[in-house]
Amino acid sequence: MSVIVLFGVAVVAIWWQDTPAGSVRDLGTRLIAAGQITGLAGTYLVVIEVLLMGHVPSLDRFIGTDRLAVWHRRNGEYVVVLLVGHAVLTVWGYAITGRTALVPETKTVVLSYPDMLAATVGLALFIVVAVTSARAARRHMRYQTWYFVHLYAYLAIALSFAHQLATGGDFVQHPLNRALWVAMFAVAGALLVWCRLVAPARDAIRHRLVVADVVPEAGGALSVYVTGQRLWELEAEPGQYFLWRFLTRDKWWQAHPFSLSAAPNGRWLRLTAKGSGDFTASLAQLEPGVRVVAEGPFGAFTRHRRRRRKVLLVGGGIGIAPLRALFEGLAAGPGDLTLLYRASSDDDVVFRHELEDLADKRGATIHYLVGSRAQTPDLLDSRHLRSLVADVAHHDVFVCGPPGMTARVVSSLRDARVPRRHIHTEGFEY
């Protein structure tokens, strides 16, 4: 974070370098100056946004998917606010200094200035992406629709880039600034292309992943077993996820995130999904031999976050998938590992036999918290958690489930005096 702030200060210094003393003297020039600063800052945050949305493995593993998603969402909001502010303040300042009305000045700037029409379209696309990324909008959109709308952010960046160099006085008069600005975008773009295109294609050729089997699970879930060559080279860990792309006629263009639901063993990988959406329901039609491209592994929801000997896993819904992998893969002695599994009914409990076999072999404990939320609202409160795990405050706790359940569990754990640094969450909302 300090590095991001440091570079941000350097970006503002670019404006300061090209602003003579006394040149900001009245309302018009002040508005233009504010427009220049917001434009530079907003464009700099666009580069940060590219890095946050690029699935850079080192960032993902170090920071964690949940935190990156929050940063990405908030940074995107800042980008749109700053760029809209840049456009409004700059045109307003030009109108005042030129003694013209706002609407004619806007028309002049958009249609007459170099590359401004493309930049205006780019800004409109940024706004569309921001609106569709709001929680209220995402709830009414399929994942794939949201994903493809999100891709327009790249087009927005491309359309907006040229006008920065063509009309920005900080770059037109300063070749070094111009070179550094171009280099900053080039590095971010190169990382994006490598992580999202080159590396997945390389891994697809190297590992030759294929579907081995599709197995129905309880509660309408299903598991897809994937085999390939030299799977250990993927260096996947329990708790991580991949972006899976199945190369069938109707699915090759879709990539969806699914966690590993079993600890990697070098022979096969397993993902488990709830067949509730169009894509997940269609996984049942996959046949053995279908080629698979897997981007990843991603996520910091792994053993590396652990700091204590005792570990509590709390899962609900299909959030049990990464916890099932952790329940198998975490190093733990008898009595050190506990799983709380929240489900609406006994029929919704996935992996029951696998979990109980693992518990018997490892000396671990499982508590099934079964019942509808209306009938059993207090199964996840702090008192009940302490009754099941008396020394819960001395555990590292890994939580995965629907957003509402995760927030409820985190609140209960804090009430039970579990330090925040020992609570680790993984969400699966986009």
C-alpha positions as CSV (number, residue, x, y, z in Angstrom):
1,M,0.0,0.0,0.0
2,S,2.8,2.4,0.8
3,V,4.3,1.8,-2.6
4,I,1.0,2.7,-4.3
5,V,0.8,5.9,-2.3
6,L,4.4,6.8,-3.1
7,F,3.9,6.4,-6.8
8,G,0.6,8.4,-6.4
9,V,2.6,11.3,-4.9
10,A,5.0,11.1,-7.8
11,V,2.1,11.3,-10.3
12,V,0.8,14.5,-8.6
13,A,4.4,15.8,-8.7
14,I,4.2,15.6,-12.5
15,W,1.4,18.2,-12.4
16,W,3.3,20.4,-9.9
17,Q,6.4,20.4,-12.1
18,D,4.5,21.8,-15.1
19,T,2.5,24.4,-13.1
20,P,4.3,27.8,-12.9
21,A,3.9,29.7,-9.7
22,G,1.0,32.1,-9.8
23,S,-0.7,30.4,-12.8
24,V,-3.6,29.2,-10.6
25,R,-5.1,32.5,-9.8
26,D,-8.8,32.5,-10.4
27,L,-11.8,30.2,-10.4
28,G,-11.3,29.1,-14.0
29,T,-7.6,28.2,-13.6
30,R,-8.3,26.5,-10.3
31,L,-11.0,24.3,-11.9
32,I,-8.6,23.4,-14.7
33,A,-5.9,22.6,-12.2
34,A,-8.3,20.4,-10.2
35,G,-9.3,18.7,-13.4
36,Q,-5.6,18.0,-14.3
37,I,-4.9,16.5,-10.8
38,T,-8.0,14.4,-10.8
39,G,-7.2,13.2,-14.4
40,L,-3.7,12.2,-13.4
41,A,-4.7,10.5,-10.2
42,G,-7.7,8.7,-11.8
43,T,-5.5,7.5,-14.7
44,Y,-2.9,6.3,-12.3
45,L,-5.5,4.3,-10.4
46,V,-6.6,2.8,-13.7
47,V,-3.1,1.2,-13.8
48,I,-3.6,-0.1,-10.3
49,E,-7.0,-1.5,-11.4
50,V,-5.4,-3.4,-14.2
51,L,-3.1,-5.0,-11.8
52,L,-5.9,-5.8,-9.3
53,M,-8.1,-7.4,-12.1
54,G,-5.2,-9.2,-13.7
55,H,-5.0,-12.2,-11.4
56,V,-1.3,-11.7,-10.8
57,P,-0.5,-14.9,-8.8
58,S,1.9,-13.3,-6.4
59,L,-0.6,-10.6,-5.4
60,D,-3.4,-13.1,-5.1
61,R,-1.4,-15.4,-2.9
62,F,0.1,-12.7,-0.7
63,I,-3.0,-10.5,-0.3
64,G,-5.9,-12.9,-0.7
65,T,-8.8,-13.1,-3.1
66,D,-11.3,-11.5,-0.7
67,R,-9.1,-8.5,0.0
68,L,-8.1,-8.0,-3.6
69,A,-11.8,-8.1,-4.6
70,V,-12.6,-5.3,-2.0
71,W,-9.6,-3.3,-3.2
72,H,-10.6,-3.8,-6.8
73,R,-14.2,-2.7,-6.2
74,R,-13.2,0.4,-4.1
75,N,-10.4,1.4,-6.5
76,G,-12.8,1.1,-9.4
77,E,-15.2,3.5,-7.7
78,Y,-12.4,6.0,-7.1
79,V,-11.4,5.7,-10.8
80,V,-14.8,6.6,-12.0
81,V,-15.3,9.5,-9.5
82,L,-11.9,11.0,-10.4
83,L,-12.3,10.6,-14.1
84,V,-15.8,12.1,-14.1
85,G,-14.5,14.9,-11.9
86,H,-11.6,15.4,-14.3
87,A,-14.0,15.8,-17.3
88,V,-16.5,18.1,-15.5
89,L,-13.9,20.3,-13.8
90,T,-11.7,20.7,-16.9
91,V,-14.6,21.6,-19.2
92,W,-16.1,23.9,-16.6
93,G,-12.7,25.7,-16.2
94,Y,-12.3,26.1,-19.9
95,A,-15.8,27.5,-20.2
96,I,-15.1,30.1,-17.5
97,T,-11.7,31.2,-18.8
98,G,-13.1,31.3,-22.4
99,R,-16.2,33.1,-21.3
100,T,-18.5,30.6,-23.0
101,A,-21.5,28.5,-21.9
102,L,-20.9,25.0,-20.5
103,V,-22.8,23.1,-23.2
104,P,-21.1,24.7,-26.2
105,E,-17.7,24.4,-24.5
106,T,-18.3,20.7,-23.9
107,K,-19.2,20.2,-27.5
108,T,-16.0,22.0,-28.6
109,V,-13.8,19.9,-26.3
110,V,-15.3,16.6,-27.2
111,L,-15.5,17.1,-31.0
112,S,-12.4,19.3,-31.6
113,Y,-9.7,18.3,-29.2
114,P,-7.4,15.4,-30.3
115,D,-8.7,12.0,-29.4
116,M,-11.3,13.5,-27.0
117,L,-14.3,11.7,-28.7
118,A,-12.7,8.3,-28.1
119,A,-11.9,9.3,-24.5
120,T,-15.5,10.4,-23.9
121,V,-16.7,7.0,-25.1
122,G,-14.1,5.4,-22.8
123,L,-15.4,7.4,-19.9
124,A,-19.0,6.3,-20.7
125,L,-17.8,2.6,-20.7
126,F,-16.1,3.1,-17.3
127,I,-19.4,4.4,-15.9
128,V,-21.3,1.4,-17.3
129,V,-18.8,-1.0,-15.8
130,A,-19.1,0.8,-12.4
131,V,-22.9,0.7,-12.4
132,T,-23.1,-3.0,-13.3
133,S,-20.5,-3.7,-10.6
134,A,-22.7,-2.3,-7.8
135,R,-24.0,-5.0,-5.5
136,A,-27.6,-4.2,-6.3
137,A,-26.9,-4.7,-10.0
138,R,-24.8,-7.8,-9.6
139,R,-27.5,-9.6,-7.7
140,H,-29.7,-9.5,-10.9
141,M,-27.0,-10.5,-13.4
142,R,-25.6,-13.9,-14.3
143,Y,-21.9,-14.3,-13.6
144,Q,-21.0,-14.5,-17.3
145,T,-23.0,-11.4,-18.2
146,W,-21.3,-9.4,-15.5
147,Y,-17.9,-10.8,-16.6
148,F,-18.3,-9.8,-20.2
149,V,-19.5,-6.3,-19.3
150,H,-16.5,-6.0,-17.0
151,L,-14.2,-6.7,-20.0
152,Y,-15.3,-3.4,-21.5
153,A,-13.0,-1.8,-18.9
154,Y,-10.1,-2.8,-21.1
155,L,-11.7,-1.1,-24.2
156,A,-12.3,2.0,-22.0
157,I,-8.6,2.1,-21.1
158,A,-7.6,1.7,-24.8
159,L,-9.9,4.5,-25.9
160,S,-8.9,6.9,-23.2
161,F,-5.1,6.4,-23.4
162,A,-4.3,8.4,-26.6
163,H,-5.8,11.7,-25.4
164,Q,-3.6,11.7,-22.3
165,L,-0.5,12.1,-24.5
166,A,-2.1,14.3,-27.1
167,T,-3.7,16.9,-24.9
168,G,-1.9,16.6,-21.5
169,G,0.6,19.4,-21.1
170,D,2.4,17.4,-18.5
171,F,3.4,15.0,-21.3
172,V,3.4,17.1,-24.5
173,Q,6.2,19.3,-23.1
174,H,8.0,16.6,-21.2
175,P,9.3,13.6,-23.1
176,L,10.6,11.9,-19.9
177,N,7.2,12.1,-18.3
178,R,5.7,10.8,-21.5
179,A,8.1,7.8,-21.6
180,L,7.5,7.0,-17.9
181,W,3.8,7.2,-18.4
182,V,3.8,4.9,-21.4
183,A,6.2,2.5,-19.6
184,M,3.8,2.3,-16.6
185,F,0.9,1.3,-18.8
186,A,3.1,-1.1,-20.8
187,V,4.3,-3.0,-17.7
188,A,0.8,-3.3,-16.4
189,G,-0.5,-4.4,-19.8
190,A,2.3,-7.0,-20.2
191,L,1.6,-8.5,-16.7
192,L,-2.1,-8.7,-17.7
193,V,-1.4,-10.4,-21.0
194,W,1.1,-12.8,-19.4
195,C,-1.2,-13.8,-16.4
196,R,-4.5,-14.0,-18.3
197,L,-3.4,-15.3,-21.7
198,V,0.2,-16.6,-22.0
199,A,0.5,-18.5,-18.7
200,P,-2.9,-20.3,-19.0
201,A,-2.1,-21.3,-22.6
202,R,1.3,-22.5,-21.6
203,D,-0.1,-24.5,-18.7
204,A,-2.8,-26.0,-21.0
205,I,-0.2,-27.3,-23.3
206,R,2.1,-28.5,-20.6
207,H,-0.4,-30.3,-18.3
208,R,-3.0,-31.4,-20.9
209,L,-5.9,-31.3,-18.5
210,V,-9.0,-33.4,-19.3
211,V,-12.2,-34.3,-17.5
212,A,-11.9,-37.8,-16.0
213,D,-15.4,-38.1,-14.3
214,V,-18.4,-36.2,-13.2
215,V,-19.9,-37.4,-9.9
216,P,-23.3,-36.3,-8.4
217,E,-23.1,-35.2,-4.8
218,A,-25.7,-34.5,-2.1
219,G,-27.8,-31.4,-2.2
220,G,-27.8,-31.1,-6.0
221,A,-24.0,-30.5,-6.1
222,L,-21.6,-32.3,-8.4
223,S,-17.9,-33.0,-8.5
224,V,-15.7,-32.8,-11.6
225,Y,-12.5,-34.8,-11.5
226,V,-9.7,-33.5,-13.8
227,T,-6.6,-35.4,-14.7
228,G,-3.5,-34.4,-16.6
229,Q,0.3,-34.5,-16.8
230,R,2.7,-33.4,-14.1
231,L,-0.1,-32.0,-11.9
232,W,2.3,-31.4,-9.0
233,E,4.0,-28.6,-11.0
234,L,0.8,-26.5,-10.6
235,E,1.8,-26.2,-6.9
236,A,-1.9,-26.0,-5.9
237,E,-2.7,-26.1,-2.2
238,P,-5.9,-27.0,-0.3
239,G,-8.1,-23.9,0.0
240,Q,-7.1,-22.5,-3.4
241,Y,-9.2,-22.1,-6.6
242,F,-8.8,-22.1,-10.3
243,L,-10.6,-20.4,-13.1
244,W,-11.9,-23.4,-15.1
245,R,-12.7,-23.4,-18.8
246,F,-14.1,-26.5,-20.4
247,L,-13.4,-26.7,-24.1
248,T,-16.8,-27.8,-25.3
249,R,-18.7,-26.2,-28.1
250,D,-20.9,-24.2,-25.7
251,K,-18.5,-23.6,-22.8
252,W,-15.1,-22.9,-24.3
253,W,-15.6,-19.1,-24.0
254,Q,-16.6,-19.2,-20.3
255,A,-14.2,-19.3,-17.4
256,H,-15.7,-19.8,-13.9
257,P,-14.0,-19.8,-10.4
258,F,-14.3,-23.0,-8.4
259,S,-12.3,-24.1,-5.4
260,L,-10.6,-27.4,-5.1
261,S,-12.7,-29.7,-3.0
262,A,-10.0,-32.2,-2.2
263,A,-6.3,-31.8,-1.4
264,P,-4.2,-32.0,-4.6
265,N,-2.6,-35.4,-4.8
266,G,-0.6,-35.3,-8.1
267,R,-3.0,-37.6,-9.8
268,W,-6.2,-35.6,-10.2
269,L,-7.8,-32.3,-9.2
270,R,-11.4,-32.1,-8.1
271,L,-13.8,-29.1,-8.2
272,T,-17.3,-29.2,-6.7
273,A,-20.2,-26.9,-7.7
274,K,-23.8,-26.4,-6.7
275,G,-25.9,-27.0,-9.8
276,S,-28.1,-23.9,-9.3
277,G,-26.9,-21.7,-12.2
278,D,-27.0,-22.3,-16.0
279,F,-23.3,-23.0,-16.2
280,T,-23.0,-25.1,-13.1
281,A,-26.1,-27.2,-14.0
282,S,-24.6,-27.9,-17.4
283,L,-21.5,-29.4,-15.8
284,A,-23.4,-32.6,-15.5
285,Q,-23.3,-33.0,-19.3
286,L,-19.5,-33.0,-19.4
287,E,-18.0,-36.2,-20.7
288,P,-14.7,-37.8,-19.9
289,G,-11.9,-36.6,-22.2
290,V,-13.2,-33.0,-22.6
291,R,-10.1,-30.7,-22.6
292,V,-9.8,-28.2,-19.7
293,V,-7.9,-25.0,-19.3
294,A,-7.3,-24.0,-15.7
295,E,-6.0,-20.5,-14.7
296,G,-4.4,-20.6,-11.3
297,P,-4.0,-21.6,-8.6
298,F,-5.3,-18.5,-6.9
299,G,-6.1,-17.5,-3.3
300,A,-4.5,-17.1,0.1
301,F,-7.1,-19.2,2.0
302,T,-4.4,-21.8,2.8
303,R,-2.2,-23.2,5.6
304,H,0.1,-20.2,5.3
305,R,-2.5,-18.0,7.1
306,R,-2.4,-20.3,10.1
307,R,-0.7,-19.1,13.3
308,R,-2.0,-21.4,16.0
309,R,-1.9,-25.1,16.7
310,K,-5.7,-25.5,16.9
311,V,-7.8,-24.8,13.8
312,L,-11.6,-24.4,13.5
313,L,-13.2,-24.7,10.0
314,V,-16.7,-23.1,9.6
315,G,-18.6,-23.7,6.3
316,G,-22.0,-23.4,4.8
317,G,-23.5,-24.3,1.5
318,I,-21.0,-25.0,-1.3
319,G,-18.5,-23.1,0.8
320,I,-17.7,-26.6,2.2
321,A,-15.6,-27.3,-0.9
322,P,-12.4,-25.5,0.0
323,L,-12.9,-26.5,3.7
324,R,-13.1,-30.1,2.7
325,A,-9.7,-29.7,1.1
326,L,-8.3,-28.0,4.1
327,F,-9.9,-30.6,6.4
328,E,-7.8,-33.2,4.5
329,G,-4.6,-31.2,4.0
330,L,-4.0,-29.2,7.1
331,A,-1.3,-30.7,9.4
332,A,-3.0,-31.3,12.8
333,G,-2.7,-33.7,15.7
334,P,-5.7,-35.5,17.3
335,G,-8.1,-33.0,18.8
336,D,-6.6,-30.0,17.0
337,L,-8.9,-29.8,14.1
338,T,-12.7,-29.1,14.2
339,L,-15.3,-28.6,11.5
340,L,-18.6,-26.8,11.9
341,Y,-20.8,-27.5,8.9
342,R,-24.0,-25.4,8.5
343,A,-26.7,-26.8,6.2
344,S,-30.4,-26.3,5.8
345,S,-31.2,-30.0,5.9
346,D,-29.5,-33.4,6.2
347,D,-30.0,-33.9,2.4
348,D,-27.9,-30.8,1.8
349,V,-24.8,-32.1,3.6
350,V,-22.1,-32.6,0.9
351,F,-19.2,-35.0,1.5
352,R,-20.6,-36.5,4.7
353,H,-18.9,-39.9,4.3
354,E,-15.6,-38.4,3.1
355,L,-15.6,-35.9,6.0
356,E,-16.4,-38.6,8.6
357,D,-13.7,-40.9,7.2
358,L,-11.2,-38.1,7.4
359,A,-12.3,-37.2,11.0
360,D,-11.9,-40.9,12.1
361,K,-8.4,-41.1,10.5
362,R,-7.2,-37.8,11.8
363,G,-8.8,-37.6,15.3
364,A,-10.8,-34.5,14.2
365,T,-14.2,-33.4,15.2
366,I,-17.3,-32.5,13.1
367,H,-20.4,-30.7,14.2
368,Y,-23.3,-30.6,11.8
369,L,-25.5,-27.5,12.3
370,V,-28.6,-28.5,10.5
371,G,-31.9,-26.6,10.2
372,S,-33.5,-23.7,8.4
373,R,-32.5,-20.2,9.4
374,A,-36.1,-19.4,10.3
375,Q,-36.4,-22.4,12.7
376,T,-32.8,-22.4,14.1
377,P,-31.6,-18.8,14.0
378,D,-28.9,-19.1,16.7
379,L,-26.8,-21.9,15.5
380,L,-23.9,-19.6,14.7
381,D,-24.1,-17.1,17.6
382,S,-21.2,-16.8,19.9
383,R,-22.8,-18.7,22.8
384,H,-23.4,-21.7,20.6
385,L,-20.0,-21.6,19.1
386,R,-18.4,-21.6,22.6
387,S,-20.6,-24.5,23.6
388,L,-19.3,-26.5,20.7
389,V,-15.7,-25.3,20.8
390,A,-15.0,-24.2,24.4
391,D,-11.5,-22.7,23.6
392,V,-12.6,-21.2,20.3
393,A,-10.7,-18.0,21.2
394,H,-7.4,-20.0,21.0
395,H,-8.1,-21.2,17.4
396,D,-7.3,-20.1,14.0
397,V,-10.6,-20.0,12.2
398,F,-11.2,-20.5,8.5
399,V,-14.7,-19.4,7.3
400,C,-16.3,-20.0,3.9
401,G,-19.9,-19.7,2.9
402,P,-22.6,-17.3,1.6
403,P,-21.8,-13.6,2.3
404,G,-24.5,-13.3,5.0
405,M,-23.4,-16.4,6.8
406,T,-19.8,-15.4,6.7
407,A,-20.5,-12.0,8.1
408,R,-22.6,-13.6,10.9
409,V,-19.9,-16.1,11.8
410,V,-17.2,-13.4,11.9
411,S,-19.3,-11.2,14.2
412,S,-19.9,-14.2,16.5
413,L,-16.3,-15.1,16.5
414,R,-15.3,-11.5,17.5
415,D,-17.9,-11.7,20.3
416,A,-16.2,-14.9,21.4
417,R,-12.9,-13.0,21.6
418,V,-11.2,-14.5,18.6
419,P,-8.7,-11.9,17.4
420,R,-9.5,-10.6,13.9
421,R,-6.0,-11.6,12.7
422,H,-6.9,-15.2,13.4
423,I,-10.1,-15.2,11.4
424,H,-9.6,-16.1,7.7
425,T,-12.5,-15.8,5.2
426,E,-13.0,-16.8,1.6
427,G,-16.1,-15.6,-0.3
428,F,-17.5,-16.8,-3.6
429,E,-19.6,-13.9,-4.7
430,Y,-18.4,-11.9,-7.8
